[in-house]
Structures are given as structure tokens and as C-alpha cells.
Amino acid sequence: MEFDFADQQPKLLMLMYGLVAFVLVVGGLLLLLDVVPAWFARRREAQLIAASVGGGPLPRRRKQREGLFAFFFLLPTLLLLVIGLVVPAIRTTLLSLMDGTSTNWVGLRNYGWMFSDDSIFRVLINTLVWVLLVPLVATGFGLIYAVLVDKARFEAVAKSLIFLPMAISFVGASIIWKFVYAYRGDGDQIGLLNQIVVSLGGEPKQWLLESPLNTLLLIVIMVWIQAGFAMVVLSAAIKAIPGDIVEAARLDGVSPWQMFWQITMPSIRPALIVVVVTLTIATLKVFDIVRTSTNGNYDTSVIASEMYNQAFRYGQNGQGSALAVFLFILVIPVVIYQIRNLRQQREG
């Protein structure tokens, strides 16, 4: 198919205008960030000099200026949040109340479909299984590993080995594990798992086709990736425990088990909560692993992958948007809990 410049000219002009507008906006923001703070600094310096001579500015006016100064630095972030989060969230919510063509209002029918359709209810159950298993298992593995290798001889090498999967994308990790789960009917098995089964006298299986085992095998991929993150954060928290507390506990004759439950766990509780919350949010949004491994087939789909399928494969914008809104609602309580936890830590 040949490229017709005449037909594409309006689109190219629109793209060019968009790029010019983007450059002007970003350049203007950068200029403001450079010029305005300097102006505020000079003005504040002059006020301090005047205050040292004539009694000083009023505290109320000073607070107003500081609030305005803080708002100026927050303005770019607020604009990006409005453009990238608030506006799409409102648009998605409106689309969730419309039909697949986004032309007719259907009210809450898409949300009723979500809980009445058996296949979508299976998607919700799969997502629940992911959220229950991935944060707990990944955090558990990371915690055990961090405790075992703490102050070991080859601690750096041991930590590097478990952290390496974090450098691989979800898509890359999924492809690697698809080879691990690979099945070949006749001849030698190229999949590591099937080769182990055959060497032990068993029969090879198509692991990713058997439900609900396939969902658990996909969860293994996520745990393999995220255990390194949990290990690094928890290991740093363990090393931050004051040495005098550990030494006092050892002088009291506590066993390693008592040391773990009475000293280590209470001391790293804030880091533990951060890891669990972070992995929970990441698990709720998981898409790449399911998309790459099974494309959501064989009862392995989760909310994010089904949202994509409904909106972009099946053309059901309303149902896909309803799934997106539901996913957003699921994330909100986790975020609120994390904010409250951080506020309590700051106040404590």
C-alpha cells in the first residue's frame, strides 16, 4: 500500500501542531521553573533585609507567600495528574455507563453483566487468587531469603541471583517460563518441567491448558519476578535494626526463632506493609504475564487482560470500561490504607 501524502496531510499537520504545542508548553513550564523561583528568592531576600531594619513581615503574609510558593512547584504535577489521570478516569466512568458503541446510555447494565456472566465471574475469581497468593508468597520468599543471607559470606552474590529477574520485563519473563512449561507430544521434551516429569517416569502434560493449575503456574512467574523486590526492601529494613537491640536480645539468651518473631518482625513491620501493599497493587494490574502466556484463554484471564479484550478485541467499550472502573475501585482501598499507614508512621 503506497503512502498518499495528500490524504495524510491533515493528520501530519495536526501532529506537527501538537508537537509544537507540546514543546511550547514544556518550554514555558521549564522557563517558569527557572525564572519565577529566582524572582521569589530575590524578593524574599529583600524582605528579610527590610525586616532586619524595620521590624519584619507579618507571620500571616509569610505563610501566604510560602503557600503560594509551594503551590507553584506543585502546579506541573497537578496538571499532569489532571491530564493523565482525572480526565481519563471521568471519561472511562462515562463510557462504562454506555453500550459497546459508546452511543447509547445503558446505566449500570455493564456492571450487572460483570457479576452475572459466568466467564467474567471466573475472571474475578482468578484475580482474587492472584491478589491472595502473589503478595503473600513473594513477600514470604523475600523475607526468608533476606534473613538467611543476612551477613552471610557471599551475601552480595546471593542477593544478586534472586534480584536478577527484576531486570527482566514481564513479557520476557513470560516467554522464558513458556519454554519451561513447553510441551512436545513425541520425542524429547524441550520444556524443563516436562523433562523433569519424564525423567521421573511420568507423562508430559500441557501445563498451561489445565485449569486451575495453569493460573497457579502463571502466578509462579509473578512470584519469581517480585521476590527480588521484596528481598531487597526487607533486607535493608533488617540491616536498619539498631545493633544494641540485637546485642541485648542475644545477651538475654533468646533463640534464633525468638529473635525473628520478637525483634526482627516488629522492627521491619513498616517495610513489610510497604512491600505487601506495593505487590498487591502490582498484582491487581497484572496484564503482561497473562497476555503473553495464554492470552487469557483456558480460564486464566484476569481483570486487566479481560478489560483489554472486551474494549479492543471485541469492540465492547462499555464492558471494558466497566472492568477498568471496577479495577480502579479495587485499588482505592489499598492506596487509602497505605496513606493512613504512612501518616501514622510520621505522627509516631
C-alpha positions as CSV (number, residue, x, y, z in Angstrom):
1,M,0.0,0.0,0.0
2,E,1.5,3.3,-1.1
3,F,1.7,6.4,1.1
4,D,-0.5,9.2,-0.1
5,F,0.8,12.4,1.2
6,A,-2.2,14.4,0.1
7,D,-4.6,12.3,2.1
8,Q,-2.3,12.2,5.2
9,Q,-1.5,15.9,5.1
10,P,-4.2,17.0,7.6
11,K,-3.1,14.3,10.1
12,L,0.5,15.3,9.6
13,L,-0.3,19.0,10.2
14,M,-2.3,18.1,13.3
15,L,0.6,16.0,14.6
16,M,3.1,18.9,13.9
17,Y,0.8,21.4,15.6
18,G,0.6,19.0,18.6
19,L,4.3,18.7,18.8
20,V,4.8,22.5,18.6
21,A,2.2,23.0,21.3
22,F,3.9,20.4,23.5
23,V,7.3,22.0,23.0
24,L,5.9,25.4,23.9
25,V,4.1,24.2,27.0
26,V,7.0,22.2,28.3
27,G,9.4,25.0,27.4
28,G,7.2,27.5,29.2
29,L,7.0,25.4,32.3
30,L,10.8,24.9,32.3
31,L,11.2,28.7,31.9
32,L,8.8,29.4,34.7
33,L,10.6,26.9,36.9
34,D,13.9,28.7,36.3
35,V,12.8,32.4,36.3
36,V,10.0,32.5,38.9
37,P,11.8,30.8,41.7
38,A,14.8,33.2,41.2
39,W,12.4,36.1,41.3
40,F,10.8,34.8,44.5
41,A,14.2,34.3,46.1
42,R,15.3,37.9,45.3
43,R,12.1,39.2,46.7
44,R,12.4,37.1,49.8
45,E,16.0,38.3,50.3
46,A,14.8,41.9,50.0
47,Q,12.0,41.3,52.5
48,L,14.4,39.8,55.0
49,I,16.7,42.8,54.7
50,A,13.8,45.1,55.3
51,A,12.6,43.0,58.2
52,S,16.0,43.2,59.9
53,V,15.7,47.0,59.7
54,G,12.1,47.7,60.3
55,G,10.5,45.0,62.4
56,G,9.8,42.2,59.9
57,P,6.9,41.0,57.9
58,L,3.6,39.7,59.4
59,P,3.5,35.9,60.0
60,R,0.2,35.6,58.1
61,R,1.6,37.2,55.0
62,R,4.7,35.0,55.2
63,K,2.5,31.9,55.4
64,Q,0.5,33.1,52.4
65,R,3.7,33.6,50.4
66,E,5.1,30.2,51.4
67,G,1.8,28.5,50.4
68,L,1.8,30.3,47.0
69,F,5.4,29.2,46.5
70,A,4.6,25.6,47.3
71,F,1.6,25.7,45.0
72,F,3.7,26.9,42.2
73,F,6.0,23.9,42.4
74,L,3.0,21.5,42.7
75,L,1.3,23.1,39.7
76,P,3.1,21.0,37.0
77,T,2.4,17.8,38.9
78,L,-1.3,18.7,39.4
79,L,-1.7,19.5,35.7
80,L,-0.1,16.1,34.7
81,L,-2.4,14.3,37.2
82,V,-5.5,16.1,35.8
83,I,-4.5,15.3,32.2
84,G,-3.2,11.8,32.7
85,L,-5.5,10.5,35.5
86,V,-8.5,12.6,36.3
87,V,-9.8,13.3,32.8
88,P,-9.3,9.6,31.6
89,A,-11.0,8.4,34.8
90,I,-14.0,10.6,34.2
91,R,-14.2,9.5,30.5
92,T,-13.9,5.8,31.4
93,T,-16.6,6.1,34.0
94,L,-18.9,7.7,31.5
95,L,-18.1,5.0,28.9
96,S,-18.9,2.3,31.4
97,L,-22.5,3.6,31.5
98,M,-22.9,3.3,27.7
99,D,-23.2,0.4,25.3
100,G,-20.4,-1.1,23.2
101,T,-20.6,1.6,20.5
102,S,-20.4,4.4,23.1
103,T,-23.6,6.0,21.7
104,N,-26.4,4.9,23.9
105,W,-26.8,5.1,27.7
106,V,-27.4,1.7,29.4
107,G,-26.9,2.8,33.1
108,L,-25.5,0.1,35.3
109,R,-26.1,-2.8,32.9
110,N,-22.4,-3.3,32.2
111,Y,-21.8,-3.7,36.0
112,G,-24.6,-6.2,36.2
113,W,-23.1,-8.1,33.3
114,M,-19.8,-8.3,35.1
115,F,-21.3,-10.3,38.0
116,S,-23.9,-12.3,36.1
117,D,-21.8,-13.6,33.3
118,D,-20.1,-16.9,34.3
119,S,-16.9,-16.3,32.3
120,I,-16.4,-12.8,33.8
121,F,-17.2,-14.1,37.3
122,R,-14.3,-16.6,36.6
123,V,-12.1,-13.7,35.7
124,L,-12.9,-12.0,39.1
125,I,-12.1,-15.3,40.9
126,N,-8.8,-15.6,39.1
127,T,-7.9,-12.0,40.1
128,L,-8.8,-12.8,43.7
129,V,-6.5,-15.8,43.7
130,W,-3.7,-13.7,42.2
131,V,-4.1,-11.0,44.9
132,L,-4.2,-13.5,47.7
133,L,-1.2,-15.6,46.6
134,V,1.3,-13.3,44.9
135,P,1.9,-10.7,47.7
136,L,2.0,-13.3,50.5
137,V,4.2,-15.8,48.7
138,A,6.5,-13.3,47.1
139,T,6.9,-11.4,50.4
140,G,7.4,-14.7,52.3
141,F,10.1,-15.9,49.9
142,G,11.8,-12.4,50.0
143,L,11.7,-12.3,53.8
144,I,13.1,-15.8,54.3
145,Y,15.8,-15.2,51.8
146,A,16.7,-11.9,53.4
147,V,17.0,-13.4,56.8
148,L,19.0,-16.4,55.6
149,V,21.6,-14.5,53.7
150,D,21.9,-11.6,56.1
151,K,25.6,-11.2,57.0
152,A,26.5,-14.4,55.1
153,R,29.9,-14.8,53.4
154,F,28.6,-14.4,49.8
155,E,25.6,-12.1,50.7
156,A,26.0,-9.8,47.7
157,V,26.2,-12.7,45.2
158,A,23.2,-14.4,46.8
159,K,21.1,-11.3,46.7
160,S,22.1,-10.6,43.1
161,L,20.9,-14.0,42.0
162,I,17.4,-13.5,43.3
163,F,17.2,-9.9,42.3
164,L,18.2,-10.6,38.6
165,P,14.6,-11.4,37.5
166,M,13.7,-7.8,38.4
167,A,15.8,-6.7,35.4
168,I,13.6,-8.7,33.0
169,S,10.3,-7.4,31.7
170,F,7.1,-9.3,32.4
171,V,6.9,-10.2,28.7
172,G,10.5,-11.5,28.7
173,A,9.9,-13.5,31.9
174,S,6.7,-14.9,30.5
175,I,8.5,-16.1,27.3
176,I,11.2,-17.8,29.5
177,W,8.6,-19.6,31.5
178,K,6.7,-20.6,28.5
179,F,9.7,-22.6,27.5
180,V,9.8,-24.1,31.0
181,Y,6.2,-25.2,30.6
182,A,6.6,-26.2,26.9
183,Y,5.0,-29.5,25.8
184,R,6.0,-31.7,22.9
185,G,3.9,-34.8,22.2
186,D,6.5,-37.0,20.6
187,G,10.2,-37.1,21.1
188,D,12.4,-35.3,23.6
189,Q,10.7,-32.6,25.7
190,I,12.2,-29.2,25.3
191,G,10.3,-27.9,28.4
192,L,12.3,-28.1,31.6
193,L,9.2,-29.1,33.7
194,N,8.1,-31.8,31.3
195,Q,11.6,-33.1,31.0
196,I,11.8,-33.5,34.8
197,V,8.5,-35.3,34.9
198,V,9.6,-37.7,32.1
199,S,12.9,-38.4,33.8
200,L,11.0,-39.3,37.0
201,G,8.8,-41.8,34.9
202,G,5.8,-39.6,34.5
203,E,3.8,-38.4,31.4
204,P,4.4,-34.9,30.0
205,K,1.4,-32.5,30.2
206,Q,0.3,-29.4,28.5
207,W,0.5,-27.4,31.7
208,L,-0.9,-24.1,30.5
209,L,-4.1,-25.8,29.2
210,E,-5.1,-27.4,32.5
211,S,-7.3,-25.2,34.7
212,P,-6.9,-24.2,37.5
213,L,-3.3,-25.4,37.5
214,N,-2.4,-23.0,34.7
215,T,-3.4,-20.0,36.8
216,L,-1.1,-21.2,39.6
217,L,1.7,-21.7,37.1
218,L,1.3,-18.1,35.9
219,I,1.4,-16.9,39.5
220,V,4.8,-18.6,39.8
221,I,6.1,-16.2,37.1
222,M,5.0,-13.2,39.1
223,V,6.4,-14.5,42.3
224,W,9.7,-15.3,40.6
225,I,10.0,-11.6,39.4
226,Q,8.8,-9.8,42.5
227,A,10.5,-11.9,45.2
228,G,13.7,-10.0,44.5
229,F,12.0,-6.7,45.2
230,A,10.6,-8.0,48.5
231,M,14.1,-9.3,49.4
232,V,15.9,-6.0,48.8
233,V,13.4,-3.9,50.7
234,L,13.2,-6.3,53.7
235,S,16.9,-6.8,53.7
236,A,17.5,-3.1,54.0
237,A,15.0,-3.0,56.9
238,I,16.7,-5.8,58.7
239,K,20.1,-4.1,58.4
240,A,18.5,-0.9,59.8
241,I,17.6,-2.6,63.1
242,P,19.8,-1.0,65.8
243,G,22.7,-3.2,66.8
244,D,22.3,-2.5,70.5
245,I,18.8,-4.1,70.4
246,V,20.1,-7.2,68.7
247,E,23.0,-7.4,71.1
248,A,20.8,-7.0,74.1
249,A,18.5,-9.8,72.9
250,R,21.4,-12.1,72.4
251,L,22.7,-11.3,75.9
252,D,19.2,-12.3,77.2
253,G,19.7,-15.7,75.6
254,V,16.9,-15.6,73.0
255,S,16.9,-18.3,70.4
256,P,17.0,-17.5,66.7
257,W,13.3,-18.2,66.4
258,Q,12.5,-15.8,69.2
259,M,14.9,-13.3,67.7
260,F,12.9,-13.5,64.4
261,W,9.5,-13.1,65.9
262,Q,10.2,-10.8,68.8
263,I,12.9,-8.5,67.4
264,T,13.1,-8.8,63.6
265,M,9.4,-8.9,62.7
266,P,8.3,-5.9,64.9
267,S,11.2,-3.8,63.7
268,I,10.6,-4.4,59.9
269,R,6.8,-4.2,60.1
270,P,6.6,-0.8,58.2
271,A,8.7,-2.2,55.4
272,L,6.7,-5.4,55.4
273,I,3.5,-3.4,54.9
274,V,5.0,-1.3,52.1
275,V,6.1,-4.5,50.3
276,V,2.7,-6.2,50.6
277,V,0.8,-3.1,49.5
278,T,3.1,-2.5,46.6
279,L,2.8,-6.1,45.4
280,T,-1.0,-6.1,45.9
281,I,-1.4,-3.1,43.6
282,A,1.0,-4.5,41.0
283,T,-0.9,-7.8,41.1
284,L,-4.3,-6.2,40.6
285,K,-2.9,-4.6,37.4
286,V,-1.2,-7.7,36.1
287,F,-1.6,-7.9,32.3
288,D,1.6,-8.8,30.5
289,I,2.1,-12.3,32.0
290,V,-1.4,-13.5,31.2
291,R,-1.4,-11.8,27.7
292,T,2.0,-13.3,26.7
293,S,1.5,-16.8,28.2
294,T,-2.1,-17.7,27.4
295,N,-3.8,-14.6,26.1
296,G,-6.4,-15.2,28.8
297,N,-7.5,-18.5,27.3
298,Y,-8.2,-21.7,29.2
299,D,-9.7,-19.9,32.2
300,T,-6.6,-17.8,33.0
301,S,-7.9,-14.3,32.3
302,V,-7.8,-11.6,34.9
303,I,-9.5,-8.2,35.1
304,A,-6.7,-6.3,33.2
305,S,-6.5,-8.7,30.4
306,E,-10.3,-9.1,30.1
307,M,-10.6,-5.3,30.1
308,Y,-8.3,-5.2,27.1
309,N,-10.1,-8.0,25.3
310,Q,-13.5,-6.5,25.8
311,A,-12.5,-3.0,24.7
312,F,-10.0,-3.7,21.9
313,R,-10.7,-7.2,20.6
314,Y,-14.4,-7.5,20.9
315,G,-15.3,-3.8,20.5
316,Q,-17.3,-3.6,23.7
317,N,-16.2,-0.3,25.0
318,G,-18.8,-0.1,27.8
319,Q,-18.0,-3.5,29.2
320,G,-14.2,-2.9,29.0
321,S,-14.7,0.5,30.7
322,A,-16.8,-1.1,33.5
323,L,-14.0,-3.6,34.2
324,A,-11.5,-0.7,34.3
325,V,-13.6,1.2,36.7
326,F,-14.0,-1.9,38.9
327,L,-10.3,-2.4,38.9
328,F,-9.8,1.3,39.9
329,I,-12.3,0.8,42.8
330,L,-10.3,-2.3,44.0
331,V,-7.1,-0.3,44.1
332,I,-8.5,2.6,46.1
333,P,-8.8,0.9,49.5
334,V,-5.2,-0.4,49.2
335,V,-4.0,3.1,48.5
336,I,-6.0,4.6,51.3
337,Y,-4.6,2.1,53.7
338,Q,-1.1,2.9,52.7
339,I,-1.6,6.6,53.1
340,R,-3.1,6.1,56.6
341,N,-0.2,3.8,57.5
342,L,2.4,6.4,56.3
343,R,0.6,9.1,58.2
344,Q,0.6,7.1,61.4
345,Q,4.3,6.4,61.0
346,R,5.0,10.1,60.5
347,E,3.0,11.1,63.6
348,G,4.5,8.2,65.7
